[in-house]
Amino acid sequence: MEWKQHDLGVVNLEKMRIISLVRCKRDTINSQILARANFRERMYVMIKKHLSSIILGTTLLSISILSLFIGVTDIDLSTLLSDGNSMELNIFLLARIPRLLAILCTGVGMSVSGLIMQQLCMNKFVSPSTGATIQSAQFGILLSLVFLPALGLWSRVTLAFIMSILGTWIFVWFV
């Protein structure tokens, strides 16, 4: 047995090694338990923090799937899967899915553009109606109807788009 002079007196080195190993093992076990507890706590905090986003995302997904089967003619999932060359399949592929994708892309585009406008103006309450976007688009339609009545639909839409961008730019520049 080795003995060593220590500040506290004469200490058995073998006992010190065993005590340090036990403490190390205890600390390892405690850290593993703490890590599991921290993981559970972090997951709980993350779910609690993002609960509204999870609920809204789930609701959006379920309503989107439901909207694929509801319309002028209701489409049944069993009919859609059983008959490969039916009218319901054509309606589903040519009308319902493009409609849903267009609606989702429009919603995403509007929310992103609203966020960009809020960040540019550094105002959380700015919207396309307060930022002169809608009025500028209406002004573009008015100009095309009064001064250029021979324009087609897409030309009017293009002019309204250009005027809305111009009006928003003027609003952001001066405000």
ZIWODA-V250646 format. One line per field, one symbol per residue. ss: DSSP state (H for helix, E for strand, C for the rest). phi: phi as a letter, one per 30 degrees, with the letter a starting at -180 (. if undefined). psi: psi as a letter, one per 30 degrees, with the letter a starting at -180 (. if undefined). Layout:
# ZIWODA-V250646
ss=???
phi=???
psi=???
This chain:
# ZIWODA-V250646
ss=CCEEEECCEEEEHHHHHHHHHHHHHHHHHHHHHHHHHHHHHHHHHHHHHCHHHHHHHHHHHHHHHHHCCCCCCCCCHHHHHHCCCCHHHHHHHHHHHHHHHHHHHHHHHHHHHHHHHHHHHCCCCCCCCCCCHHHHHHHHHHHHHHHCCCCCHHHHHHHHHHHHHHHHHHHHHHC
phi=.cbbdbedkdbddddddddddddddddddddddddddddddddddddddcddddddddddddddddddccadcdccddddddcdbcdddddddcbddddddddddddddddddddddddddhbdcdbeddciddddddddddddddcbdddddddddddddddddddddddddcc
psi=kkkkklefakkjeeeeeeeeeeeeeeeeeeeeeeeeeeeeeeeeeeeeegeeeeeeeeeeeeeeeefffkaekkkkeeeeeejfhleeeeeeefeeeeeeeeeeeeeeeeeeeeeeeeeefhkfgklfefggeeeeeeeeeeeeeefiffklefeeeeeeeeeeeeeeeeeeef.
